[in-house]
Amino acid sequence: MNWFNSFLRRARARLDRWLHPPYRTLMAQEALPKKLRRKTIYIVEEDGFEEQAAMLCPCGCRRVLHMNLLPDERPCWRLTRHEDGTASLHPSVWRKKDCGSHFWFRRGRVEWCRETDR
C-alpha cells in the first residue's frame, strides 16, 4: 500500500504543476514596466545590482508588492534563482495593510501561510 500512496502523491504533484504553472521570472532594467502581468515576478536590476523584486499580489487585489533585495536596507528579502528558471524569496511576504496576504514564494509558487489560507 505504501507504493500506491507514493504513486498517488507523485501523480498529484505532476497534475498540480501542469494545472498551476510556476510564476515567470523576468528581469527589468532600472524600472518596472508600467503594467505588471499576473503570475510574473520582476527582478529590477540597476548598475549590476538586483535592487528589488515586484509582483502583483497573488490574492487578486491587484496591488503591486515591492520586496527590497538590497541587504543594507530594511526590510530585506533574499532572492534565489533556480536552474529551472524559477525564483524563491526569503523570508515570507506579509502584507500587513489592506488584503493582509501572507505567503512564501518558493520555486515560482505561492504557498499561503495558515492564517491567510486562500
Secondary structure, DSSP 8 states (H G I E B T S, - for coil): -HHHHHHHHHHHHHHHHHHS---EEEEEESS--SS--TTEEEEEEETTEEEEEEEE-TTTT--EEEEE--TTSSS--EEEE-TTS-EEEEEEEE--STT--EEEEETTEEEE-GGG--
